[in-house]
Amino acid sequence: MSHAMSQHLAEEPVEPSLPISNGKFAMWLFLATEIMFFSAFIGAYIVARIAYGESWPDAHKMHLSAPIGAMNTALLLCSSVSFALGLAAVQQGKQKKGGMFFFVTLVLGLGFVAVKFFLEYMPKYSGYPLNPADPTGPFVSIFPGRVPESFHALGNLWASFYWMTTFFHALHVIGGLYMIAVLWGKCMKGTLTPERSEIAELFGLYWHFVDIVWIFLFPLLYLI
Amino acid sequence: MSESATHGHTMEKTYYKVFFGLLVFTVVTFLVAENFQNKTAKIFAAMTIASVKASLVAMYFMHLKFEGRWKWVLLAPTVVLAIVMICALLPDIAKLGPWKLS
């Protein structure tokens, strides 16, 4: 290739294949792989649920609390709208307002993780909280000294689905919290200007996707 | 007030409306789960409502409603493949279920 030709190619603007930025294209490709990832879990769960029919244990039998699941749903929905409002504020150049909404999102997301680990995961290993009939402590174990087989990740099919889906989802939430903390920090420093706000839009796509996954997990695991 | 600021305020109102809708649908899911006796109908209803909620989040919070046609190029194959993957697992019900063949 001649020098002139290579110089011409280097100067030629690269037309994007889609009318969106490279960052958004990459994020949507990533989310496409995430859709497949969670579809595999949810699809397998639906199939097993139908296949086992009446013998599949319901949420009450497995000590899953629908109000706790509903509380977590509300926390994620609130965090989603809070993020959307934060992004809108940042795009209008209101970084302080945006930072406040991102902080609220962060707190709500942390609330989700706290409920998941302290009210849901820990009691399944160490007991159930605040039984007034037993004054021995804040957590009252119904399985003292051992992890019940019914809650082992490999103990049975229900437990495997429950742990795999909720744990991977919780990991995604934790990843999202890191992103939101970064955005909050940028707002506090005043570096998340409208011109540089695309990163907030991309992180928002991820956060809302995590919300969508929970929208499906909540009824599947806790209600039906 | 600039055009973008006006648009931002309009979007904020929309976000609140969608959020309210999501909360209402969550309550409806709860009621369906409590009151439906038929398990198949319960699963179908709950998953339909979940799909509507997911669509609302995707359309308004993820702004897919306002994106160009490129969204179909990226998302249609993914969603179709995800549905095909779930459908591909369905024959296993015949082996696992109480009506298993062998």
Interface residues (C-beta under 8 A of the other chain):
Chain A: L18 P19 I20 F25 W28 L29 A32 I35 M36 S39 A40 I42 G43 A44 I46 V47 A48 R49 I50 A51 Y52 G53 E54 S55 A66 A70 T73 A74 L77 C78 S80 V81 F83 A84 L85 A88 A89 Q91 Q92 G204 L205 H208 F209 D211 I212 I215 F216 F218 P219 L220 L223 I224
Chain B: S4 A5 G8 M11 E12 Y15 Y16 V18 F19 L22 L23 T26 T29 F30 A33 K39 K42 I43 A46 M47 I49 A50 K53 A54 V57 A58 Y60 F61 M62 E67 G68 W70 V73 L74 L75 T78 V79 L81 A82 M85 I86 L89 L90 D92 I93 L96 G97 P98
